[in-house]
Amino acid sequence: MSPERPVWHAPGGGPAAWLAAACWGAFGALSAAWALGWDGALEGLSRDLQRDAAARETGFLALVWAAAALKLGAAALAVAVARPGRLAPWRRRAVLALRVGGVVTLLYGAVLWVEKLLMVAGAVDVPAALEDGVLGWYVLLWEPSFVVGGTLLLLAARRARLPRP
């Protein structure tokens, strides 16, 4: 009698997947709250975005709803790979999406963070929209959150590597 072939299970995404889900879920909820009219933490956005939020501009609303959908989608993908389970076609796609999303958000955050740090150092002019303390929010919160969030997505994807039979 031949031995039974094992059922392949992909390892879970580990703590990074749960942290990624929490990170992106929180930022997605913040974007959705802004889209629904909440004005908390708006003082940390550029003056242009603050003005658009106050006026409930259609472009601003479309932007924050799209951001909310992308961020909550990243959180859902992280949850999808967080727990081990049977190897399924959707799981491969989820891991690929985490990798792509991780690279894009990590690079996005890193490039913008360096730009904002150059502004703080005086090497680059600070636009009026980022004056009066707004630049600090970008240096200390917004840009690092993309770097951390992208890194967590990449770690979750790496931990959720799919074994080969």
C-alpha positions in Angstrom: 0.0 0.0 0.0 1.5 3.3 -1.0 1.7 6.1 1.6 -1.0 8.7 1.4 0.1 12.0 -0.2 0.2 14.8 2.4 -2.2 17.7 2.2 -0.2 20.8 1.8 -0.8 23.7 4.1 0.6 27.2 3.7 2.0 28.6 6.9 0.1 31.6 8.3 1.2 35.1 7.9 2.2 35.3 11.6 2.1 38.3 13.8 3.1 40.6 10.9 -0.1 39.7 9.1 -2.2 40.6 12.1 -0.3 43.8 12.7 -0.7 44.7 9.0 -4.4 44.1 9.3 -4.6 46.3 12.3 -2.5 49.0 10.8 -4.3 49.1 7.5 -7.7 48.6 9.1 -7.1 51.6 11.3 -6.0 53.9 8.5 -8.8 52.6 6.3 -11.3 53.4 9.0 -9.8 56.9 9.4 -10.2 57.6 5.7 -13.8 56.3 5.7 -14.5 58.5 8.8 -13.2 61.6 6.9 -15.3 60.6 3.9 -18.4 60.5 6.1 -17.6 64.0 7.5 -15.6 63.5 10.6 -13.1 66.3 11.1 -10.8 64.7 13.6 -7.0 64.8 12.8 -7.7 66.9 9.7 -5.3 69.5 11.1 -2.5 67.0 10.2 -3.3 67.1 6.5 -2.1 69.7 4.0 -3.9 73.0 3.9 -5.3 72.0 0.5 -6.8 68.8 1.8 -8.2 70.6 4.9 -9.9 73.1 2.6 -11.3 70.4 0.4 -12.5 68.4 3.4 -14.3 71.5 4.9 -16.0 72.2 1.6 -16.9 68.5 1.1 -15.3 68.7 -2.4 -16.3 65.8 -4.7 -12.6 65.1 -5.5 -11.7 64.9 -1.8 -14.5 62.6 -1.1 -13.6 60.3 -4.1 -10.0 60.3 -2.9 -10.7 59.4 0.7 -13.3 56.7 -0.3 -10.7 55.2 -2.7 -8.1 55.4 0.0 -10.4 53.7 2.5 -11.2 50.9 0.0 -7.5 50.2 -0.7 -6.5 50.3 2.9 -9.3 48.1 4.1 -8.6 45.8 1.2 -5.0 45.5 2.3 -6.3 44.7 5.8 -8.6 42.0 4.5 -5.7 40.4 2.5 -3.5 40.4 5.5 -6.3 38.6 7.5 -6.7 36.2 4.6 -3.1 35.0 4.9 -2.9 35.3 8.7 -4.1 31.8 9.5 -2.8 28.6 8.0 -5.3 26.8 5.8 -5.6 24.6 2.8 -3.7 25.7 -0.3 -6.3 27.5 -2.5 -6.0 29.5 -5.7 -7.1 32.7 -4.0 -4.4 32.4 -1.4 -1.7 32.6 -4.1 -3.3 35.8 -5.4 -3.6 37.2 -1.9 0.1 36.7 -1.3 1.0 38.3 -4.6 -1.3 41.3 -3.9 0.4 41.7 -0.5 3.8 41.6 -2.1 2.8 44.2 -4.8 1.0 46.4 -2.2 3.9 46.1 0.2 6.4 47.2 -2.3 4.3 50.1 -3.6 3.4 51.5 -0.2 6.9 51.0 1.2 8.4 52.9 -1.8 5.7 55.6 -1.7 6.2 56.2 2.0 10.0 56.1 1.7 10.3 58.6 -1.2 7.8 61.0 0.4 9.4 60.7 3.8 12.8 61.6 2.4 11.3 64.5 0.6 9.7 65.8 3.8 12.9 65.2 5.8 14.7 67.3 3.2 12.1 70.0 3.8 12.8 69.9 7.5 16.5 70.1 6.8 16.0 73.2 4.6 17.3 71.5 1.5 13.9 71.7 -0.2 11.4 74.5 0.0 8.3 73.8 2.1 5.1 74.5 0.2 2.6 76.8 1.8 0.2 73.8 2.2 2.6 72.2 4.6 3.5 75.2 6.8 2.3 75.9 10.3 3.1 72.5 11.8 1.5 70.4 9.1 4.9 69.2 7.9 5.5 67.6 11.3 2.5 65.4 10.9 3.9 64.1 7.6 7.4 63.5 9.0 6.3 61.9 12.2 3.0 60.1 11.2 1.8 59.9 7.7 4.9 59.0 5.7 6.3 56.6 8.3 2.9 54.9 8.5 3.3 53.9 4.8 6.8 52.7 5.4 5.7 50.6 8.4 2.5 49.4 6.7 4.3 48.4 3.5 7.0 46.6 5.5 4.3 44.7 7.4 2.5 43.7 4.2 5.8 42.3 2.8 6.6 40.5 6.1 3.1 39.0 6.0 3.6 37.8 2.4 7.0 36.4 3.2 5.7 34.5 6.2 2.8 33.2 4.1 5.0 31.7 1.5 3.4 28.9 -0.3 5.1 25.5 0.0 5.8 23.5 -3.1 4.6 19.9 -3.2 
